[in-house]
Amino acid sequence: MNSKMKVRMSKITLANVLLALSLSMSSYGATLVGQEAGISFSGESLGSLDSGPGAKFASSQTAVTLPLEQQKRRNESFKSYFHADITEFDWRGTTAAQSEYIWLSMPIAYQQNRGANHQFILEFEPGLMTDGGNIGADHIGLNGSIIGRTLWASGRYWQYGLTVDRSFGDYDVRPVLGLGWQASKRTWVALGFPEVNVKHTLSRGLQSYFVIKPAGGVWKEDIKTDTTTEEVSLQYSSWQLGLGVDFHWRESLWLGAEFGQLRNRRIRANDATIAVLKGTPGQDRYWRIGASLKF
């Protein structure tokens, strides 16, 4: 068995183990009320590129999120999770982006109520971005947000702040702006940047939603040539516009499916000669299926 096959098998085993752990969490769900564990698989069919080298392009991802800890006291709350995702690209006609790209992280959320009408929210997510090769200090990434929220009657809010999110394909600082309100008895609307999310309850066990959000990433990888090994960065950015449904199957287990379109896509990677390649994949359709435990 060659080393590449061993790496692939180890990653598949990791996904299977994390899925089993998430499903076993139902035994102590009482300590994690309000949190969610889940696994999802997403992908797209091969499509053409609007510009850049190569003939076809597609991407896929497997992701797992597990709750770790939750604490509440008076006006404060704290939550932490474990997250892992594996992303693959199929850039036909090039030798770029041929590894499996891993993001291992620990999302942490802290919320503080300040008086009756204000909240302070701090979110940060340290993690490792790698292709499964060498891991060093420069493989560490950090997502983070600082958000202020003003609360109004009936659960409405206005929020503002700053964020750094690798989903944009970089680590630039961007603003956070948004409004949230209960549009009807069954519909919740959150409009803003960087995410739009509209949720509608069809029945007690069936929910639908519409989402617009960034869906990319940044990874480090090692590329070996006959004379050298060089560490480079792979950057991918896109926006997801999707419609989805969540179905309550049994007890705490929910099943979900999402379909939509990928827009404003960019990829920057190095090929086998370490030359930089830039491409603009087309606006292709994507799909996502998953399962979650809602405590």
Summary of the structure (lengths in Angstrom):
residues: 295
radius of gyration: 20.2
end to end distance: 41.4
largest distance: 65.7
contacts: 918
relative contact order: 0.16
helix: 13%
strand: 65%
